[in-house]
């Protein structure tokens, strides 16, 4: 990766893609898997960051960024493994209001804390995929693995939209 959560933004860095997850917990590894696919495909102004989903690390990764894109697994009831979700938030928008992570404390808490500390990125885009299995083990389930390409393409489209000045909406 070109960065880790907690590292100061590099000079000229205007965005971050933050992959949340643990590759040893099956579908929870979608964040790291998408980061691996993005290597060599993102513009030089984008930093790739691997995160365990802890709020302090997320806040450090996106502070000062005009755009931050988060990729994570989400648990849904009833689940549709592989289904993609996208949420776009501005610095002033309310948080999604629901747990959007497979982690106990995570993104929703990070957003609330970042707002209180005035450390939100100008635009935060959350890409989540519904998980089938976040138990111990290596490798994504077939449904989540099949969604990885579409998820990677969606992240690249969002980054391209920033370059063209397109308005990002959810």
PyMOL commands that place a pseudoatom at each C-alpha (Angstrom):
pseudoatom trace, name=CA, resn=UNK, resi=1, chain=A, elem=C, hetatm=0, pos=[0.000, 0.000, 0.000]
pseudoatom trace, name=CA, resn=UNK, resi=2, chain=A, elem=C, hetatm=0, pos=[1.122, 3.555, -0.429]
pseudoatom trace, name=CA, resn=UNK, resi=3, chain=A, elem=C, hetatm=0, pos=[0.102, 4.451, 3.106]
pseudoatom trace, name=CA, resn=UNK, resi=4, chain=A, elem=C, hetatm=0, pos=[-1.161, 3.217, 6.426]
pseudoatom trace, name=CA, resn=UNK, resi=5, chain=A, elem=C, hetatm=0, pos=[-3.840, 4.678, 8.646]
pseudoatom trace, name=CA, resn=UNK, resi=6, chain=A, elem=C, hetatm=0, pos=[-2.323, 7.347, 10.841]
pseudoatom trace, name=CA, resn=UNK, resi=7, chain=A, elem=C, hetatm=0, pos=[0.288, 8.490, 8.334]
pseudoatom trace, name=CA, resn=UNK, resi=8, chain=A, elem=C, hetatm=0, pos=[0.307, 12.175, 7.419]
pseudoatom trace, name=CA, resn=UNK, resi=9, chain=A, elem=C, hetatm=0, pos=[-0.954, 12.917, 3.896]
pseudoatom trace, name=CA, resn=UNK, resi=10, chain=A, elem=C, hetatm=0, pos=[1.884, 13.003, 1.381]
pseudoatom trace, name=CA, resn=UNK, resi=11, chain=A, elem=C, hetatm=0, pos=[2.560, 16.237, -0.483]
pseudoatom trace, name=CA, resn=UNK, resi=12, chain=A, elem=C, hetatm=0, pos=[0.180, 16.482, -3.426]
pseudoatom trace, name=CA, resn=UNK, resi=13, chain=A, elem=C, hetatm=0, pos=[-2.122, 13.818, -1.972]
pseudoatom trace, name=CA, resn=UNK, resi=14, chain=A, elem=C, hetatm=0, pos=[-5.726, 14.933, -2.522]
pseudoatom trace, name=CA, resn=UNK, resi=15, chain=A, elem=C, hetatm=0, pos=[-7.562, 11.715, -1.847]
pseudoatom trace, name=CA, resn=UNK, resi=16, chain=A, elem=C, hetatm=0, pos=[-7.506, 8.393, -0.086]
pseudoatom trace, name=CA, resn=UNK, resi=17, chain=A, elem=C, hetatm=0, pos=[-9.031, 5.010, -0.748]
pseudoatom trace, name=CA, resn=UNK, resi=18, chain=A, elem=C, hetatm=0, pos=[-9.335, 3.212, 2.567]
pseudoatom trace, name=CA, resn=UNK, resi=19, chain=A, elem=C, hetatm=0, pos=[-9.823, -0.535, 2.479]
pseudoatom trace, name=CA, resn=UNK, resi=20, chain=A, elem=C, hetatm=0, pos=[-11.218, -1.789, 5.764]
pseudoatom trace, name=CA, resn=UNK, resi=21, chain=A, elem=C, hetatm=0, pos=[-10.919, -5.412, 6.660]
pseudoatom trace, name=CA, resn=UNK, resi=22, chain=A, elem=C, hetatm=0, pos=[-9.024, -8.521, 7.585]
pseudoatom trace, name=CA, resn=UNK, resi=23, chain=A, elem=C, hetatm=0, pos=[-8.063, -10.939, 4.819]
pseudoatom trace, name=CA, resn=UNK, resi=24, chain=A, elem=C, hetatm=0, pos=[-8.086, -13.798, 7.360]
pseudoatom trace, name=CA, resn=UNK, resi=25, chain=A, elem=C, hetatm=0, pos=[-11.839, -13.365, 8.010]
pseudoatom trace, name=CA, resn=UNK, resi=26, chain=A, elem=C, hetatm=0, pos=[-13.267, -14.464, 4.667]
pseudoatom trace, name=CA, resn=UNK, resi=27, chain=A, elem=C, hetatm=0, pos=[-15.503, -11.695, 3.179]
pseudoatom trace, name=CA, resn=UNK, resi=28, chain=A, elem=C, hetatm=0, pos=[-14.139, -9.140, 5.629]
pseudoatom trace, name=CA, resn=UNK, resi=29, chain=A, elem=C, hetatm=0, pos=[-11.128, -9.206, 3.295]
pseudoatom trace, name=CA, resn=UNK, resi=30, chain=A, elem=C, hetatm=0, pos=[-12.954, -7.307, 0.536]
pseudoatom trace, name=CA, resn=UNK, resi=31, chain=A, elem=C, hetatm=0, pos=[-11.338, -3.978, 1.522]
pseudoatom trace, name=CA, resn=UNK, resi=32, chain=A, elem=C, hetatm=0, pos=[-7.779, -5.321, 1.232]
pseudoatom trace, name=CA, resn=UNK, resi=33, chain=A, elem=C, hetatm=0, pos=[-8.741, -7.211, -1.961]
pseudoatom trace, name=CA, resn=UNK, resi=34, chain=A, elem=C, hetatm=0, pos=[-10.000, -4.048, -3.648]
pseudoatom trace, name=CA, resn=UNK, resi=35, chain=A, elem=C, hetatm=0, pos=[-6.874, -2.134, -2.582]
pseudoatom trace, name=CA, resn=UNK, resi=36, chain=A, elem=C, hetatm=0, pos=[-4.745, -4.846, -4.210]
pseudoatom trace, name=CA, resn=UNK, resi=37, chain=A, elem=C, hetatm=0, pos=[-6.749, -4.480, -7.442]
pseudoatom trace, name=CA, resn=UNK, resi=38, chain=A, elem=C, hetatm=0, pos=[-6.351, -0.682, -7.354]
pseudoatom trace, name=CA, resn=UNK, resi=39, chain=A, elem=C, hetatm=0, pos=[-2.550, -0.726, -7.102]
pseudoatom trace, name=CA, resn=UNK, resi=40, chain=A, elem=C, hetatm=0, pos=[-1.161, 0.886, -10.238]
pseudoatom trace, name=CA, resn=UNK, resi=41, chain=A, elem=C, hetatm=0, pos=[-4.615, 2.041, -11.390]
pseudoatom trace, name=CA, resn=UNK, resi=42, chain=A, elem=C, hetatm=0, pos=[-5.267, 5.078, -9.198]
pseudoatom trace, name=CA, resn=UNK, resi=43, chain=A, elem=C, hetatm=0, pos=[-3.984, 8.570, -9.958]
pseudoatom trace, name=CA, resn=UNK, resi=44, chain=A, elem=C, hetatm=0, pos=[-0.762, 9.667, -8.245]
pseudoatom trace, name=CA, resn=UNK, resi=45, chain=A, elem=C, hetatm=0, pos=[-2.737, 12.039, -6.004]
pseudoatom trace, name=CA, resn=UNK, resi=46, chain=A, elem=C, hetatm=0, pos=[-4.575, 9.113, -4.350]
pseudoatom trace, name=CA, resn=UNK, resi=47, chain=A, elem=C, hetatm=0, pos=[-3.163, 7.291, -1.331]
pseudoatom trace, name=CA, resn=UNK, resi=48, chain=A, elem=C, hetatm=0, pos=[-4.199, 3.672, -0.716]
pseudoatom trace, name=CA, resn=UNK, resi=49, chain=A, elem=C, hetatm=0, pos=[-4.681, 2.922, 2.980]
pseudoatom trace, name=CA, resn=UNK, resi=50, chain=A, elem=C, hetatm=0, pos=[-5.298, -0.405, 4.693]
pseudoatom trace, name=CA, resn=UNK, resi=51, chain=A, elem=C, hetatm=0, pos=[-7.346, -0.075, 7.888]
pseudoatom trace, name=CA, resn=UNK, resi=52, chain=A, elem=C, hetatm=0, pos=[-8.633, -2.343, 10.629]
pseudoatom trace, name=CA, resn=UNK, resi=53, chain=A, elem=C, hetatm=0, pos=[-11.704, -0.097, 10.881]
pseudoatom trace, name=CA, resn=UNK, resi=54, chain=A, elem=C, hetatm=0, pos=[-10.891, 1.571, 14.180]
pseudoatom trace, name=CA, resn=UNK, resi=55, chain=A, elem=C, hetatm=0, pos=[-12.331, 5.122, 14.255]
pseudoatom trace, name=CA, resn=UNK, resi=56, chain=A, elem=C, hetatm=0, pos=[-9.058, 6.900, 15.159]
pseudoatom trace, name=CA, resn=UNK, resi=57, chain=A, elem=C, hetatm=0, pos=[-7.214, 5.309, 12.228]
pseudoatom trace, name=CA, resn=UNK, resi=58, chain=A, elem=C, hetatm=0, pos=[-10.006, 6.125, 9.784]
pseudoatom trace, name=CA, resn=UNK, resi=59, chain=A, elem=C, hetatm=0, pos=[-10.060, 9.743, 10.897]
pseudoatom trace, name=CA, resn=UNK, resi=60, chain=A, elem=C, hetatm=0, pos=[-6.287, 10.031, 10.502]
pseudoatom trace, name=CA, resn=UNK, resi=61, chain=A, elem=C, hetatm=0, pos=[-6.460, 8.511, 7.026]
pseudoatom trace, name=CA, resn=UNK, resi=62, chain=A, elem=C, hetatm=0, pos=[-9.052, 10.974, 5.694]
pseudoatom trace, name=CA, resn=UNK, resi=63, chain=A, elem=C, hetatm=0, pos=[-8.257, 14.181, 7.600]
pseudoatom trace, name=CA, resn=UNK, resi=64, chain=A, elem=C, hetatm=0, pos=[-7.458, 17.035, 5.225]
pseudoatom trace, name=CA, resn=UNK, resi=65, chain=A, elem=C, hetatm=0, pos=[-8.601, 15.114, 2.150]
pseudoatom trace, name=CA, resn=UNK, resi=66, chain=A, elem=C, hetatm=0, pos=[-10.936, 16.607, -0.426]
pseudoatom trace, name=CA, resn=UNK, resi=67, chain=A, elem=C, hetatm=0, pos=[-12.178, 13.048, -1.071]
pseudoatom trace, name=CA, resn=UNK, resi=68, chain=A, elem=C, hetatm=0, pos=[-11.979, 9.780, 0.813]
pseudoatom trace, name=CA, resn=UNK, resi=69, chain=A, elem=C, hetatm=0, pos=[-13.402, 6.507, -0.464]
pseudoatom trace, name=CA, resn=UNK, resi=70, chain=A, elem=C, hetatm=0, pos=[-13.988, 3.697, 2.025]
pseudoatom trace, name=CA, resn=UNK, resi=71, chain=A, elem=C, hetatm=0, pos=[-14.413, 0.064, 0.959]
pseudoatom trace, name=CA, resn=UNK, resi=72, chain=A, elem=C, hetatm=0, pos=[-15.791, -2.405, 3.505]
pseudoatom trace, name=CA, resn=UNK, resi=73, chain=A, elem=C, hetatm=0, pos=[-17.926, -5.489, 4.063]
pseudoatom trace, name=CA, resn=UNK, resi=74, chain=A, elem=C, hetatm=0, pos=[-21.365, -5.004, 5.554]
pseudoatom trace, name=CA, resn=UNK, resi=75, chain=A, elem=C, hetatm=0, pos=[-23.667, -7.390, 7.354]
pseudoatom trace, name=CA, resn=UNK, resi=76, chain=A, elem=C, hetatm=0, pos=[-27.321, -7.211, 6.336]
pseudoatom trace, name=CA, resn=UNK, resi=77, chain=A, elem=C, hetatm=0, pos=[-30.476, -8.939, 7.495]
pseudoatom trace, name=CA, resn=UNK, resi=78, chain=A, elem=C, hetatm=0, pos=[-31.599, -10.587, 5.351]
pseudoatom trace, name=CA, resn=UNK, resi=79, chain=A, elem=C, hetatm=0, pos=[-28.298, -10.776, 3.502]
pseudoatom trace, name=CA, resn=UNK, resi=80, chain=A, elem=C, hetatm=0, pos=[-27.815, -10.734, -0.244]
pseudoatom trace, name=CA, resn=UNK, resi=81, chain=A, elem=C, hetatm=0, pos=[-24.125, -11.681, -0.464]
pseudoatom trace, name=CA, resn=UNK, resi=82, chain=A, elem=C, hetatm=0, pos=[-22.322, -9.626, -3.079]
pseudoatom trace, name=CA, resn=UNK, resi=83, chain=A, elem=C, hetatm=0, pos=[-24.911, -6.826, -3.223]
pseudoatom trace, name=CA, resn=UNK, resi=84, chain=A, elem=C, hetatm=0, pos=[-23.197, -3.439, -3.432]
pseudoatom trace, name=CA, resn=UNK, resi=85, chain=A, elem=C, hetatm=0, pos=[-24.095, -0.286, -1.526]
pseudoatom trace, name=CA, resn=UNK, resi=86, chain=A, elem=C, hetatm=0, pos=[-22.826, 3.261, -2.088]
pseudoatom trace, name=CA, resn=UNK, resi=87, chain=A, elem=C, hetatm=0, pos=[-23.287, 6.245, 0.222]
pseudoatom trace, name=CA, resn=UNK, resi=88, chain=A, elem=C, hetatm=0, pos=[-21.941, 9.740, -0.465]
pseudoatom trace, name=CA, resn=UNK, resi=89, chain=A, elem=C, hetatm=0, pos=[-21.525, 12.169, 2.416]
pseudoatom trace, name=CA, resn=UNK, resi=90, chain=A, elem=C, hetatm=0, pos=[-20.308, 15.730, 2.519]
pseudoatom trace, name=CA, resn=UNK, resi=91, chain=A, elem=C, hetatm=0, pos=[-18.543, 17.137, 5.559]
pseudoatom trace, name=CA, resn=UNK, resi=92, chain=A, elem=C, hetatm=0, pos=[-21.869, 18.548, 6.751]
pseudoatom trace, name=CA, resn=UNK, resi=93, chain=A, elem=C, hetatm=0, pos=[-24.149, 15.573, 5.955]
pseudoatom trace, name=CA, resn=UNK, resi=94, chain=A, elem=C, hetatm=0, pos=[-25.533, 13.242, 8.594]
pseudoatom trace, name=CA, resn=UNK, resi=95, chain=A, elem=C, hetatm=0, pos=[-23.887, 9.859, 8.957]
pseudoatom trace, name=CA, resn=UNK, resi=96, chain=A, elem=C, hetatm=0, pos=[-25.591, 6.899, 7.257]
pseudoatom trace, name=CA, resn=UNK, resi=97, chain=A, elem=C, hetatm=0, pos=[-27.313, 6.153, 10.559]
pseudoatom trace, name=CA, resn=UNK, resi=98, chain=A, elem=C, hetatm=0, pos=[-26.833, 2.413, 10.419]
pseudoatom trace, name=CA, resn=UNK, resi=99, chain=A, elem=C, hetatm=0, pos=[-23.860, 0.199, 11.073]
pseudoatom trace, name=CA, resn=UNK, resi=100, chain=A, elem=C, hetatm=0, pos=[-22.148, 0.068, 7.663]
pseudoatom trace, name=CA, resn=UNK, resi=101, chain=A, elem=C, hetatm=0, pos=[-19.325, -2.191, 8.716]
pseudoatom trace, name=CA, resn=UNK, resi=102, chain=A, elem=C, hetatm=0, pos=[-18.753, -5.743, 9.796]
pseudoatom trace, name=CA, resn=UNK, resi=103, chain=A, elem=C, hetatm=0, pos=[-16.680, -4.358, 12.689]
pseudoatom trace, name=CA, resn=UNK, resi=104, chain=A, elem=C, hetatm=0, pos=[-18.020, -3.617, 16.186]
pseudoatom trace, name=CA, resn=UNK, resi=105, chain=A, elem=C, hetatm=0, pos=[-16.904, 0.005, 16.311]
pseudoatom trace, name=CA, resn=UNK, resi=106, chain=A, elem=C, hetatm=0, pos=[-16.331, 1.483, 12.954]
pseudoatom trace, name=CA, resn=UNK, resi=107, chain=A, elem=C, hetatm=0, pos=[-17.352, 3.846, 10.290]
pseudoatom trace, name=CA, resn=UNK, resi=108, chain=A, elem=C, hetatm=0, pos=[-20.485, 5.353, 11.836]
pseudoatom trace, name=CA, resn=UNK, resi=109, chain=A, elem=C, hetatm=0, pos=[-18.583, 6.141, 15.030]
pseudoatom trace, name=CA, resn=UNK, resi=110, chain=A, elem=C, hetatm=0, pos=[-15.632, 7.521, 13.046]
pseudoatom trace, name=CA, resn=UNK, resi=111, chain=A, elem=C, hetatm=0, pos=[-17.951, 9.836, 11.102]
pseudoatom trace, name=CA, resn=UNK, resi=112, chain=A, elem=C, hetatm=0, pos=[-19.566, 11.143, 14.282]
pseudoatom trace, name=CA, resn=UNK, resi=113, chain=A, elem=C, hetatm=0, pos=[-16.225, 11.709, 15.978]
pseudoatom trace, name=CA, resn=UNK, resi=114, chain=A, elem=C, hetatm=0, pos=[-14.678, 13.297, 12.872]
pseudoatom trace, name=CA, resn=UNK, resi=115, chain=A, elem=C, hetatm=0, pos=[-17.606, 15.731, 12.690]
pseudoatom trace, name=CA, resn=UNK, resi=116, chain=A, elem=C, hetatm=0, pos=[-17.190, 16.660, 16.345]
pseudoatom trace, name=CA, resn=UNK, resi=117, chain=A, elem=C, hetatm=0, pos=[-13.452, 17.243, 15.777]
pseudoatom trace, name=CA, resn=UNK, resi=118, chain=A, elem=C, hetatm=0, pos=[-13.947, 19.002, 12.399]
pseudoatom trace, name=CA, resn=UNK, resi=119, chain=A, elem=C, hetatm=0, pos=[-11.846, 16.319, 10.674]
pseudoatom trace, name=CA, resn=UNK, resi=120, chain=A, elem=C, hetatm=0, pos=[-14.215, 15.029, 7.975]
pseudoatom trace, name=CA, resn=UNK, resi=121, chain=A, elem=C, hetatm=0, pos=[-13.030, 14.928, 4.375]
pseudoatom trace, name=CA, resn=UNK, resi=122, chain=A, elem=C, hetatm=0, pos=[-14.857, 17.295, 2.030]
pseudoatom trace, name=CA, resn=UNK, resi=123, chain=A, elem=C, hetatm=0, pos=[-16.526, 14.264, 0.437]
pseudoatom trace, name=CA, resn=UNK, resi=124, chain=A, elem=C, hetatm=0, pos=[-16.724, 10.735, 1.856]
pseudoatom trace, name=CA, resn=UNK, resi=125, chain=A, elem=C, hetatm=0, pos=[-17.897, 7.878, -0.337]
pseudoatom trace, name=CA, resn=UNK, resi=126, chain=A, elem=C, hetatm=0, pos=[-18.603, 4.519, 1.251]
pseudoatom trace, name=CA, resn=UNK, resi=127, chain=A, elem=C, hetatm=0, pos=[-18.649, 1.435, -0.957]
pseudoatom trace, name=CA, resn=UNK, resi=128, chain=A, elem=C, hetatm=0, pos=[-19.860, -1.633, 0.902]
pseudoatom trace, name=CA, resn=UNK, resi=129, chain=A, elem=C, hetatm=0, pos=[-20.561, -5.170, -0.192]
pseudoatom trace, name=CA, resn=UNK, resi=130, chain=A, elem=C, hetatm=0, pos=[-22.862, -7.509, 1.700]
pseudoatom trace, name=CA, resn=UNK, resi=131, chain=A, elem=C, hetatm=0, pos=[-20.868, -10.363, 3.198]
pseudoatom trace, name=CA, resn=UNK, resi=132, chain=A, elem=C, hetatm=0, pos=[-21.829, -14.027, 3.345]
pseudoatom trace, name=CA, resn=UNK, resi=133, chain=A, elem=C, hetatm=0, pos=[-19.149, -15.177, 5.802]
pseudoatom trace, name=CA, resn=UNK, resi=134, chain=A, elem=C, hetatm=0, pos=[-16.835, -13.191, 8.074]
pseudoatom trace, name=CA, resn=UNK, resi=135, chain=A, elem=C, hetatm=0, pos=[-15.619, -16.184, 10.040]
pseudoatom trace, name=CA, resn=UNK, resi=136, chain=A, elem=C, hetatm=0, pos=[-12.034, -17.408, 10.252]
pseudoatom trace, name=CA, resn=UNK, resi=137, chain=A, elem=C, hetatm=0, pos=[-10.501, -18.357, 6.940]
pseudoatom trace, name=CA, resn=UNK, resi=138, chain=A, elem=C, hetatm=0, pos=[-8.766, -17.011, 3.878]
pseudoatom trace, name=CA, resn=UNK, resi=139, chain=A, elem=C, hetatm=0, pos=[-10.528, -16.165, 0.650]
pseudoatom trace, name=CA, resn=UNK, resi=140, chain=A, elem=C, hetatm=0, pos=[-13.693, -14.368, -0.301]
pseudoatom trace, name=CA, resn=UNK, resi=141, chain=A, elem=C, hetatm=0, pos=[-16.900, -16.331, -0.794]
pseudoatom trace, name=CA, resn=UNK, resi=142, chain=A, elem=C, hetatm=0, pos=[-17.917, -16.721, -4.463]
pseudoatom trace, name=CA, resn=UNK, resi=143, chain=A, elem=C, hetatm=0, pos=[-20.616, -14.006, -4.370]
pseudoatom trace, name=CA, resn=UNK, resi=144, chain=A, elem=C, hetatm=0, pos=[-18.314, -11.424, -2.787]
pseudoatom trace, name=CA, resn=UNK, resi=145, chain=A, elem=C, hetatm=0, pos=[-15.379, -12.385, -5.021]
pseudoatom trace, name=CA, resn=UNK, resi=146, chain=A, elem=C, hetatm=0, pos=[-17.662, -11.919, -8.051]
pseudoatom trace, name=CA, resn=UNK, resi=147, chain=A, elem=C, hetatm=0, pos=[-18.553, -8.398, -6.839]
pseudoatom trace, name=CA, resn=UNK, resi=148, chain=A, elem=C, hetatm=0, pos=[-14.915, -7.322, -6.360]
pseudoatom trace, name=CA, resn=UNK, resi=149, chain=A, elem=C, hetatm=0, pos=[-14.482, -6.267, -9.987]
pseudoatom trace, name=CA, resn=UNK, resi=150, chain=A, elem=C, hetatm=0, pos=[-17.621, -4.117, -10.003]
pseudoatom trace, name=CA, resn=UNK, resi=151, chain=A, elem=C, hetatm=0, pos=[-16.634, -2.629, -6.661]
pseudoatom trace, name=CA, resn=UNK, resi=152, chain=A, elem=C, hetatm=0, pos=[-13.154, -1.744, -7.947]
pseudoatom trace, name=CA, resn=UNK, resi=153, chain=A, elem=C, hetatm=0, pos=[-14.656, -0.180, -11.076]
pseudoatom trace, name=CA, resn=UNK, resi=154, chain=A, elem=C, hetatm=0, pos=[-17.062, 1.881, -8.955]
pseudoatom trace, name=CA, resn=UNK, resi=155, chain=A, elem=C, hetatm=0, pos=[-14.177, 3.271, -6.882]
pseudoatom trace, name=CA, resn=UNK, resi=156, chain=A, elem=C, hetatm=0, pos=[-12.268, 4.170, -10.060]
pseudoatom trace, name=CA, resn=UNK, resi=157, chain=A, elem=C, hetatm=0, pos=[-15.382, 5.903, -11.485]
pseudoatom trace, name=CA, resn=UNK, resi=158, chain=A, elem=C, hetatm=0, pos=[-15.695, 7.994, -8.326]
pseudoatom trace, name=CA, resn=UNK, resi=159, chain=A, elem=C, hetatm=0, pos=[-12.038, 9.024, -8.505]
pseudoatom trace, name=CA, resn=UNK, resi=160, chain=A, elem=C, hetatm=0, pos=[-12.406, 9.892, -12.216]
pseudoatom trace, name=CA, resn=UNK, resi=161, chain=A, elem=C, hetatm=0, pos=[-15.468, 12.010, -11.392]
pseudoatom trace, name=CA, resn=UNK, resi=162, chain=A, elem=C, hetatm=0, pos=[-13.334, 14.071, -9.016]
pseudoatom trace, name=CA, resn=UNK, resi=163, chain=A, elem=C, hetatm=0, pos=[-10.907, 14.791, -11.863]
pseudoatom trace, name=CA, resn=UNK, resi=164, chain=A, elem=C, hetatm=0, pos=[-13.704, 15.943, -14.181]
pseudoatom trace, name=CA, resn=UNK, resi=165, chain=A, elem=C, hetatm=0, pos=[-15.443, 17.988, -11.489]
pseudoatom trace, name=CA, resn=UNK, resi=166, chain=A, elem=C, hetatm=0, pos=[-18.591, 15.868, -11.628]
pseudoatom trace, name=CA, resn=UNK, resi=167, chain=A, elem=C, hetatm=0, pos=[-21.005, 16.268, -8.753]
pseudoatom trace, name=CA, resn=UNK, resi=168, chain=A, elem=C, hetatm=0, pos=[-20.892, 13.092, -6.659]
pseudoatom trace, name=CA, resn=UNK, resi=169, chain=A, elem=C, hetatm=0, pos=[-24.268, 11.990, -5.377]
pseudoatom trace, name=CA, resn=UNK, resi=170, chain=A, elem=C, hetatm=0, pos=[-25.406, 8.897, -3.525]
for i in range(1, 170): cmd.bond("trace and resi %d" % i, "trace and resi %d" % (i + 1))
show_as sticks, trace
zoom trace
